[in-house]
Amino acid sequence: MTDAPDRSEPLRCSCGYTRDHFMVSAERRYGFFGWFFLLFMTAGATPIEIVWRCRRCGDVIARAADPDTLEAHRG
């Protein structure tokens, strides 16, 4: 029998940083049309995914693809 992880504790990278730490960056991931709008139309494009990655160790701490988070990180 395995114990379920405790989700009350925030997710951390191997350095111990949470996604709100200044060493963790939110990276936007765009699809084809998102890149098209960014490069040629100079319009804000909505990403398809946001990935929080530690800049020190490179671990991915969290991913989000819900519409509210994507709209908040629109580029």
C-alpha positions in Angstrom: 0.0 0.0 0.0 1.4 3.4 -1.0 0.5 6.7 0.7 -0.9 9.5 -1.5 1.2 12.6 -1.7 0.1 15.5 0.6 -1.2 18.2 -1.7 -1.5 20.8 1.0 2.3 21.4 0.6 3.2 23.4 -2.5 5.1 21.6 -5.3 8.9 22.3 -5.2 11.9 21.6 -7.5 14.9 19.8 -6.3 16.4 23.1 -5.1 13.4 23.6 -2.9 11.8 26.5 -4.7 8.0 26.9 -5.3 6.5 28.3 -8.5 6.2 31.7 -6.8 10.0 32.0 -6.2 12.0 34.5 -8.2 14.2 31.8 -9.6 11.2 30.0 -11.2 10.1 31.3 -14.6 6.7 30.9 -16.3 7.4 29.8 -19.8 4.7 30.2 -22.5 4.2 27.5 -25.0 2.5 28.5 -28.3 1.0 26.5 -31.2 1.6 27.3 -34.8 -1.0 30.1 -35.0 0.2 31.6 -31.8 3.7 32.0 -33.2 2.2 33.3 -36.4 0.4 36.1 -34.5 3.4 36.9 -32.4 5.9 37.1 -35.3 3.9 38.6 -38.1 0.8 40.3 -36.7 2.3 41.8 -33.5 -0.9 40.8 -31.8 -1.1 39.2 -28.4 -1.4 35.5 -28.7 -2.8 33.1 -26.1 -0.4 30.3 -25.3 -1.5 26.7 -25.3 0.3 25.9 -22.1 2.3 27.5 -19.2 5.2 25.7 -17.7 6.9 26.8 -14.5 10.6 25.8 -14.6 13.4 26.4 -12.1 16.2 28.4 -13.7 18.8 26.8 -11.4 18.1 23.0 -11.7 15.8 23.0 -14.8 13.0 21.0 -13.0 9.4 21.6 -14.2 7.4 22.5 -11.1 3.9 22.9 -12.6 2.0 23.0 -15.8 -1.3 24.8 -16.6 -3.6 24.7 -19.6 -6.8 26.1 -18.1 -8.3 29.1 -19.9 -8.1 31.5 -17.0 -4.4 30.9 -16.4 -3.6 31.1 -20.2 -5.4 34.4 -20.5 -3.5 35.8 -17.6 -0.2 34.9 -19.3 -1.2 36.2 -22.7 1.8 37.6 -24.6 
